[in-house]
Amino acid sequence: MELHSGLPYWIVKNKLFNHFNPLKTNIQTKVAIIGSGITGSLVAHELCKQNIACVIIDKRSIGLGSSAASTSQLQYEIDEPLTNLIELVGEDHAVRAYKDCLNSIADIREVLKETKADGSYKQIPTFLLASNQRGVRLLEKEYEVRKKNDLPIQFLNKQQLAKTLGVDNEAALYNDSSAQIDCYQCATGILNHYLKNKKLEIYSHTLIENYRKQKNGYTLTTTEGYTVTCEYVVVAAGFEAGDFLPQKVMTLLSTYAIISQPVDPKLLWHKRALIWETKNPYLYMRTTDDNRIIVGGEDIPYSAPDIRDDKLRTKSKALERKFRKMFPEIPFVTEMSWCGTFSATADGLPFIGAWPRHPKMLFTLGYGGNGITFSMIGAQVISNIVRGIHDPRLEVYGFKRLKNKKDC
Ligand SMILES: Cc1cc2nc3c(=O)[nH]c(=O)nc-3n(C[C@H](O)[C@H](O)[C@H](O)COP(=O)(O)OP(=O)(O)OC[C@H]3O[C@@H](n4cnc5c(N)ncnc54)[C@H](O)[C@@H]3O)c2cc1C
C-alpha cells in the first residue's frame, strides 16, 4: 500500500535517516517488532529500557510509513467527543481513554528527553471551535462532562473567542495541555539512540511475508527466505497491519495536508495553538518552528492510492481557501502538499494487545486522529505484557470489545 504521496514536509526538513540494512541471515531474539514508525520506535524504547532483547524490521526505509506524513499534533481530545465515547464504551473506559491520552503527551516528552531525540516537542494550547449551532450544543455538553472528570478545559463564548483567537465562531473549548512534535524526527531520533547504544538491531527493506506459530513463540519469514525466531511478535505495522489480522478492524480514509511558505511570526495566532473544529471531517491547523502553517483535513473514504492522489490538487486548494477564510490577514501561500492514508475504528479507540488465543502476537494499532498518543499507550502496555505485568488498559483497548471475532 502506498501510505502517502506528494511531498511531506518532514522528509524534506529532516533528510532521510540513513540506515540501509536488509536482513541477510537467520536471527533469534526475544521480541521482533514489525514497523519502524513512531509506534515501533516507542515499543523499542520501552523494551530497551528494560533490557529486553528486541529487533525492528521494516520493509521500507526507516520511519517512512505514515509517521513521515503525520501532522503530529498531540491532543488528549480523541476524535470521538467524550460525551459520545461514554455512550459507546461506558463512562469508565471513555474517561480512562481521555486521561491516558493526556498522560501520554507528558510521557512522550519524557521519552524524547531520555533518548535525547529532539523531536521538536512543544507544549501548546488547543482551540476546538464550534463549526455551527450544533457544535455549540456539543461543546456545552462536552465542557460539563470534561470538567466533571477533572480534564483541563475552558469554555470560550463568542466574545472571548474573538478576543483571544480573532475568529468569529460562536464558541470554543480551550485547553493548554496539548503539544506538537515532528513525528519522523521523533521516531528516527529514538531509534538512532538505541542503535548507537547497541541495544537494538534494525533491519530495513525487509518484508515479513509469513509467520508460523511455534510452541513458544513465532518464526517470521522474509521475502528473501530468512527467518526471525522470537518469543513475541509486536505488530506495529500501522495501516498495513491487516495482513496479520483475521478480520478488518478499521475503516481506511484518505487525508490531505498543505504547508505554507514562512509567514511573519507576528501574524500568527494566540500562542500558536492547535486549532480544530466540531465538524466531521474537521479542518485542523498548527504552525512549525520555522513559522510555517500546516493545514489538514478534507478526509474522504479510501478506495485506492491513485484516486486519493488525483484529488491532491483540488483538496489542497480547498484547504487553502478554508484557511484564508478563517484568517484573511495571514498571507498563506502553499509551499508543499501531501496526502496520506489514515483510519478510524468504530469507537475511535486503538487496538492494543493480543488476538484471543494468540497471546504472543501483540498488536499496537493506534488508529484515529490521536495515533501518536495511542502509540505511547500501546508501547507501555506491550512492555507490561512482555514483562508479565497485568495492565488494566487492556480492558479498554483490547480486541475483546470487537463483536463476532474470527479465529486465526
Ligand atoms: C496526513 C496525516 C496526518 C496525521 N496527523 C496526526 C496528528 O496530528 N496526530 C496524531 O496523533 N496522529 C496523526 N496521524 C496519524 C499518525 O501519523 C499515525 O497514527 C502514526 O504515524 C502511525 O505510526 P505507526 O508507526 O503505527 O505506522 P507507520 O509509520 O506507518 O509505520 C509502520 C511501518 O510498518 C512497516 N510494515 C508494514 N507491514 C510490514 C511488513 N509486513 N513487514 C515489514 N514492515 C512492515 C511499514 O513499512 C511502516 O514503515 C496522521 C496521519 C496522516 C497520514
The ligand as an SDF file (V2000), in Angstrom:
LIG
                    3D

 53 58  0  0  0  0  0  0  0  0999 V2000
   -1.6790   13.3230    6.9850 C   0  0  0  0  0  0  0  0  0  0  0  0
   -1.7160   12.6690    8.3360 C   0  0  0  0  0  0  0  0  0  0  0  0
   -1.8680   13.4610    9.4660 C   0  0  0  0  0  0  0  0  0  0  0  0
   -1.8840   12.8830   10.7320 C   0  0  0  0  0  0  0  0  0  0  0  0
   -1.9510   13.6990   11.8150 N   0  0  0  0  0  0  0  0  0  0  0  0
   -1.8760   13.1800   13.0530 C   0  0  0  0  0  0  0  0  0  0  0  0
   -1.8320   14.0410   14.1890 C   0  0  0  0  0  0  0  0  0  0  0  0
   -1.8890   15.2630   14.0720 O   0  0  0  0  0  0  0  0  0  0  0  0
   -1.7270   13.4640   15.4100 N   0  0  0  0  0  0  0  0  0  0  0  0
   -1.6710   12.0960   15.5830 C   0  0  0  0  0  0  0  0  0  0  0  0
   -1.5730   11.6340   16.7240 O   0  0  0  0  0  0  0  0  0  0  0  0
   -1.7020   11.2650   14.5160 N   0  0  0  0  0  0  0  0  0  0  0  0
   -1.8020   11.7740   13.2670 C   0  0  0  0  0  0  0  0  0  0  0  0
   -1.8080   10.9500   12.1880 N   0  0  0  0  0  0  0  0  0  0  0  0
   -1.7330    9.5040   12.4200 C   0  0  0  0  0  0  0  0  0  0  0  0
   -0.3120    9.0950   12.7830 C   0  0  0  0  0  0  0  0  0  0  0  0
    0.5820    9.6890   11.8920 O   0  0  0  0  0  0  0  0  0  0  0  0
   -0.2030    7.5850   12.7230 C   0  0  0  0  0  0  0  0  0  0  0  0
   -1.0840    7.0460   13.6910 O   0  0  0  0  0  0  0  0  0  0  0  0
    1.2060    7.1260   13.0500 C   0  0  0  0  0  0  0  0  0  0  0  0
    2.1750    7.7510   12.2650 O   0  0  0  0  0  0  0  0  0  0  0  0
    1.2650    5.6260   12.8310 C   0  0  0  0  0  0  0  0  0  0  0  0
    2.5470    5.2150   13.1630 O   0  0  0  0  0  0  0  0  0  0  0  0
    2.9410    3.7110   13.0210 P   0  0  0  0  0  0  0  0  0  0  0  0
    4.3280    3.5720   13.4720 O   0  0  0  0  0  0  0  0  0  0  0  0
    1.9000    2.8590   13.6900 O   0  0  0  0  0  0  0  0  0  0  0  0
    2.7810    3.4090   11.4650 O   0  0  0  0  0  0  0  0  0  0  0  0
    3.8300    3.7080   10.2980 P   0  0  0  0  0  0  0  0  0  0  0  0
    4.5540    4.9620   10.5000 O   0  0  0  0  0  0  0  0  0  0  0  0
    3.0910    3.5140    9.0190 O   0  0  0  0  0  0  0  0  0  0  0  0
    4.8900    2.5290   10.4690 O   0  0  0  0  0  0  0  0  0  0  0  0
    4.5410    1.1820   10.1950 C   0  0  0  0  0  0  0  0  0  0  0  0
    5.7080    0.5660    9.4830 C   0  0  0  0  0  0  0  0  0  0  0  0
    5.4590   -0.8370    9.3450 O   0  0  0  0  0  0  0  0  0  0  0  0
    6.0950   -1.2580    8.1610 C   0  0  0  0  0  0  0  0  0  0  0  0
    5.4820   -2.5190    7.7360 N   0  0  0  0  0  0  0  0  0  0  0  0
    4.1650   -2.7470    7.4920 C   0  0  0  0  0  0  0  0  0  0  0  0
    3.9780   -4.0430    7.1500 N   0  0  0  0  0  0  0  0  0  0  0  0
    5.1970   -4.6480    7.1790 C   0  0  0  0  0  0  0  0  0  0  0  0
    5.6550   -5.9720    6.9180 C   0  0  0  0  0  0  0  0  0  0  0  0
    4.8000   -6.9560    6.5780 N   0  0  0  0  0  0  0  0  0  0  0  0
    6.9770   -6.2280    7.0270 N   0  0  0  0  0  0  0  0  0  0  0  0
    7.8490   -5.2450    7.3780 C   0  0  0  0  0  0  0  0  0  0  0  0
    7.4680   -3.9760    7.6270 N   0  0  0  0  0  0  0  0  0  0  0  0
    6.1570   -3.6780    7.5530 C   0  0  0  0  0  0  0  0  0  0  0  0
    5.8530   -0.1270    7.1780 C   0  0  0  0  0  0  0  0  0  0  0  0
    6.7990   -0.1140    6.1470 O   0  0  0  0  0  0  0  0  0  0  0  0
    5.9080    1.1160    8.0640 C   0  0  0  0  0  0  0  0  0  0  0  0
    7.1500    1.7880    7.9960 O   0  0  0  0  0  0  0  0  0  0  0  0
   -1.7890   11.4760   10.8900 C   0  0  0  0  0  0  0  0  0  0  0  0
   -1.6440   10.6740    9.7620 C   0  0  0  0  0  0  0  0  0  0  0  0
   -1.6020   11.2490    8.4920 C   0  0  0  0  0  0  0  0  0  0  0  0
   -1.4160   10.3680    7.3000 C   0  0  0  0  0  0  0  0  0  0  0  0
  1  2  1  0
  2  3  1  0
  2 52  2  0
  3  4  2  0
  4  5  1  0
  4 50  1  0
  5  6  2  0
  6  7  1  0
  6 13  1  0
  7  8  2  0
  7  9  1  0
  9 10  1  0
 10 11  2  0
 10 12  1  0
 12 13  2  0
 13 14  1  0
 14 15  1  0
 14 50  1  0
 15 16  1  0
 16 17  1  0
 16 18  1  0
 18 19  1  0
 18 20  1  0
 20 21  1  0
 20 22  1  0
 22 23  1  0
 23 24  1  0
 24 25  2  0
 24 26  1  0
 24 27  1  0
 27 28  1  0
 28 29  2  0
 28 30  1  0
 28 31  1  0
 31 32  1  0
 32 33  1  0
 33 34  1  0
 33 48  1  0
 34 35  1  0
 35 36  1  0
 35 46  1  0
 36 37  1  0
 36 45  1  0
 37 38  2  0
 38 39  1  0
 39 40  1  0
 39 45  2  0
 40 41  1  0
 40 42  2  0
 42 43  1  0
 43 44  2  0
 44 45  1  0
 46 47  1  0
 46 48  1  0
 48 49  1  0
 50 51  2  0
 51 52  1  0
 52 53  1  0
M  END
$$$$
